[in-house]
């Protein structure tokens, strides 16, 4: 029996595998970048509309400026602006770590005094 000499390696299967892996990585990266997976949902005549209330995001910057979503609110206007929101509105507080704790407590007191209980504090997960 004669042994065949191994002159070269067939790289075609290797290239096929790498192209499949590339497609998987690019597809996954697209979903991660968008944060959502696009889906075309089916329609139903008996569907019930759900109330998806958008949360109010209160931002306290390091210089103690307060923002409702992206609109600046002065300290004496905070309570007046809250009257426009329902008591069960989800409210997320986004506070800079270098801001004064006093401003955070001030905003939290106003929310509690006015009966807002659906509160969340936005933090960074590491």
C-alpha positions as a printed NumPy array, in Angstrom:
array([[  0.   ,   0.   ,   0.   ],
       [  1.297,   3.349,  -0.994],
       [  0.796,   6.455,   1.17 ],
       [ -0.416,   9.574,  -0.621],
       [  1.628,  12.668,  -0.241],
       [ -0.245,  15.522,   1.427],
       [  0.579,  18.553,  -0.744],
       [ -2.195,  21.009,   0.07 ],
       [ -5.165,  21.536,   2.266],
       [ -8.691,  22.003,   0.951],
       [ -9.813,  25.388,   2.415],
       [-13.256,  25.528,   0.783],
       [-15.074,  23.961,   3.778],
       [-13.203,  26.325,   6.1  ],
       [-14.315,  29.348,   4.037],
       [-17.923,  28.099,   4.088],
       [-17.891,  27.8  ,   7.862],
       [-16.348,  31.257,   8.277],
       [-18.978,  32.847,   6.025],
       [-21.787,  31.25 ,   8.043],
       [-20.212,  32.496,  11.28 ],
       [-19.843,  35.98 ,   9.781],
       [-23.541,  36.077,   8.882],
       [-24.491,  34.991,  12.41 ],
       [-22.252,  37.635,  14.011],
       [-23.527,  40.443,  11.764],
       [-27.163,  39.484,  12.325],
       [-26.709,  39.324,  16.092],
       [-24.827,  42.63 ,  16.138],
       [-27.72 ,  44.304,  14.311],
       [-30.211,  43.13 ,  16.944],
       [-27.965,  44.202,  19.811],
       [-27.343,  47.658,  18.312],
       [-31.056,  48.348,  17.848],
       [-32.104,  46.804,  21.13 ],
       [-35.124,  45.241,  19.443],
       [-35.819,  42.443,  17.062],
       [-38.049,  43.682,  14.217],
       [-41.178,  41.58 ,  13.901],
       [-44.152,  42.   ,  11.603],
       [-47.061,  41.119,  13.893],
       [-50.264,  39.44 ,  12.785],
       [-53.567,  41.278,  13.004],
       [-56.626,  40.142,  14.926],
       [-60.116,  41.624,  14.871],
       [-60.739,  40.665,  18.504],
       [-57.53 ,  42.274,  19.808],
       [-57.741,  44.554,  22.843],
       [-55.672,  47.713,  22.937],
       [-53.308,  47.783,  25.909],
       [-52.445,  51.056,  27.574],
       [-48.694,  51.438,  27.357],
       [-48.006,  54.599,  29.271],
       [-44.664,  56.108,  28.484],
       [-42.728,  56.673,  31.706],
       [-41.821,  60.188,  32.763],
       [-38.051,  60.467,  33.116],
       [-36.921,  63.052,  35.652],
       [-33.236,  63.861,  35.213],
       [-31.143,  65.645,  37.827],
       [-27.839,  66.865,  36.418],
       [-24.627,  67.441,  38.374],
       [-25.31 ,  71.203,  38.492],
       [-28.746,  70.489,  40.102],
       [-30.761,  71.288,  36.952],
       [-33.97 ,  69.245,  36.75 ],
       [-35.446,  67.984,  33.466],
       [-38.797,  66.332,  32.77 ],
       [-37.971,  64.121,  29.79 ],
       [-35.897,  66.661,  27.82 ],
       [-37.538,  69.875,  29.063],
       [-35.821,  71.926,  31.777],
       [-37.949,  72.594,  34.857],
       [-37.027,  75.128,  37.512],
       [-37.175,  74.147,  41.178],
       [-40.341,  76.137,  41.92 ],
       [-42.16 ,  74.667,  38.86 ],
       [-41.671,  70.969,  39.66 ],
       [-44.867,  70.559,  41.649],
       [-46.932,  72.526,  39.097],
       [-45.664,  70.357,  36.228],
       [-46.44 ,  67.109,  38.077],
       [-50.141,  67.961,  38.278],
       [-50.418,  67.182,  34.543],
       [-49.503,  63.524,  35.094],
       [-51.725,  60.769,  36.474],
       [-50.885,  59.33 ,  39.911],
       [-50.141,  55.876,  38.446],
       [-47.764,  57.232,  35.777],
       [-44.447,  55.361,  35.893],
       [-41.731,  57.838,  36.854],
       [-38.028,  57.08 ,  36.455],
       [-35.496,  59.269,  38.261],
       [-32.159,  59.609,  36.501],
       [-29.722,  61.324,  38.865],
       [-26.093,  62.219,  38.156],
       [-23.752,  60.657,  40.708],
       [-22.063,  64.052,  41.245],
       [-25.3  ,  65.959,  41.904],
       [-26.248,  67.098,  45.361],
       [-28.221,  64.506,  47.272],
       [-30.372,  67.358,  48.57 ],
       [-31.852,  67.918,  45.093],
       [-32.68 ,  64.213,  44.746],
       [-34.423,  64.187,  48.134],
       [-36.309,  67.394,  47.221],
       [-37.702,  65.823,  44.029],
       [-38.497,  62.552,  45.807],
       [-40.364,  64.419,  48.586],
       [-42.51 ,  66.256,  46.041],
       [-43.345,  62.977,  44.303],
       [-44.276,  61.23 ,  47.569],
       [-46.282,  64.224,  48.871],
       [-48.361,  64.226,  45.674],
       [-49.098,  60.488,  45.852],
       [-46.832,  59.184,  43.089],
       [-45.822,  55.652,  44.041],
       [-44.793,  54.081,  40.715],
       [-41.193,  55.277,  40.992],
       [-37.955,  53.863,  39.666],
       [-34.353,  54.953,  39.97 ],
       [-32.165,  54.536,  36.887],
       [-28.694,  53.169,  37.586],
       [-25.813,  51.834,  35.542],
       [-25.133,  48.118,  35.768],
       [-21.496,  47.054,  35.59 ]])
